[in-house]
């Protein structure tokens, strides 16, 4: 109630006025537009390049789950998960070869 009685509510503060002036300074600024377009383009390129890595990691985790839970092949938990995430299906294949030859 103190703010309402003294008339402080509804009056703009210095911070709000400064933020509004900054926002108006950004509007129509071609540098901001160029930076936004470059960041969006960079993000799309990164997603396009990393998409294959993400798919490989997901396939590796699925293959690990199939090997571990369905075929009941006892692989060390943490190392096999890390290898399957980093190397995907090839990592699981290498882990199975190591298990077959008794090295793991």
C-alpha positions as CSV (number, residue, x, y, z in Angstrom):
1,X,0.0,0.0,0.0
2,X,2.9,2.3,0.6
3,X,3.7,2.5,-3.1
4,X,0.1,3.3,-4.1
5,X,-0.3,6.0,-1.5
6,X,2.9,7.9,-2.5
7,X,2.2,7.6,-6.2
8,X,5.3,5.6,-7.0
9,X,3.5,2.8,-8.8
10,X,3.1,3.4,-12.6
11,X,5.9,6.0,-12.8
12,X,8.8,4.9,-15.1
13,X,12.1,4.4,-13.4
14,X,15.5,5.4,-14.8
15,X,16.2,1.7,-15.6
16,X,13.0,1.4,-17.6
17,X,13.6,4.6,-19.5
18,X,17.2,3.5,-20.3
19,X,16.1,0.1,-21.5
20,X,13.4,1.6,-23.7
21,X,16.0,4.0,-25.3
22,X,18.4,1.1,-25.8
23,X,15.6,-1.0,-27.5
24,X,14.8,1.9,-29.8
25,X,18.4,2.3,-30.7
26,X,18.5,-1.3,-31.9
27,X,15.5,-1.1,-34.1
28,X,16.5,-0.5,-37.7
29,X,20.2,-1.1,-37.0
30,X,21.7,-3.0,-40.0
31,X,24.6,-4.4,-37.9
32,X,22.2,-6.2,-35.7
33,X,20.4,-7.6,-38.7
34,X,23.6,-8.8,-40.3
35,X,24.7,-10.4,-37.0
36,X,21.4,-12.2,-36.6
37,X,21.5,-13.6,-40.2
38,X,25.1,-14.8,-39.6
39,X,24.3,-16.5,-36.4
40,X,21.3,-18.2,-37.9
41,X,23.4,-19.4,-40.8
42,X,26.2,-20.6,-38.6
43,X,23.7,-22.5,-36.4
44,X,22.1,-24.2,-39.5
45,X,25.5,-25.2,-40.8
46,X,26.5,-26.7,-37.4
47,X,23.3,-28.6,-37.1
48,X,23.7,-30.0,-40.6
49,X,27.2,-31.2,-39.9
50,X,26.5,-32.6,-36.4
51,X,23.3,-34.3,-37.4
52,X,25.2,-37.4,-38.6
53,X,27.2,-37.5,-35.4
54,X,24.0,-37.4,-33.3
55,X,22.4,-40.1,-35.3
56,X,25.5,-42.3,-35.0
57,X,25.5,-41.8,-31.2
58,X,21.8,-42.7,-30.9
59,X,22.3,-45.8,-33.0
60,X,25.2,-46.7,-30.7
61,X,23.1,-46.4,-27.6
62,X,20.3,-48.5,-29.1
63,X,22.8,-51.2,-30.2
64,X,24.4,-51.1,-26.7
65,X,20.9,-51.6,-25.1
66,X,20.2,-54.5,-27.5
67,X,23.5,-56.2,-26.8
68,X,23.3,-55.6,-23.0
69,X,19.6,-56.3,-22.3
70,X,18.4,-58.6,-25.0
71,X,21.5,-60.7,-25.8
72,X,22.7,-60.5,-22.1
73,X,26.3,-59.9,-23.1
74,X,28.0,-58.5,-20.0
75,X,30.1,-55.5,-21.1
76,X,31.5,-53.1,-18.5
77,X,28.7,-50.6,-18.0
78,X,30.4,-47.1,-18.1
79,X,33.2,-47.8,-20.6
80,X,30.8,-49.5,-23.0
81,X,28.3,-46.6,-22.8
82,X,31.0,-44.0,-23.4
83,X,32.4,-45.9,-26.4
84,X,28.9,-46.4,-27.9
85,X,28.1,-42.7,-27.6
86,X,31.4,-41.5,-29.0
87,X,32.0,-44.1,-31.7
88,X,28.4,-45.4,-32.3
89,X,27.9,-48.8,-34.0
90,X,31.6,-49.2,-34.7
91,X,32.4,-48.8,-31.0
92,X,29.9,-51.5,-30.1
93,X,31.4,-53.7,-32.7
94,X,34.9,-53.1,-31.3
95,X,33.7,-53.9,-27.8
96,X,32.1,-57.1,-29.0
97,X,35.4,-58.1,-30.7
98,X,37.3,-57.4,-27.5
99,X,34.8,-59.4,-25.5
100,X,35.0,-62.3,-28.1
101,X,38.8,-62.5,-27.8
102,X,38.7,-62.2,-24.1
103,X,40.5,-58.9,-23.9
104,X,37.6,-57.1,-22.2
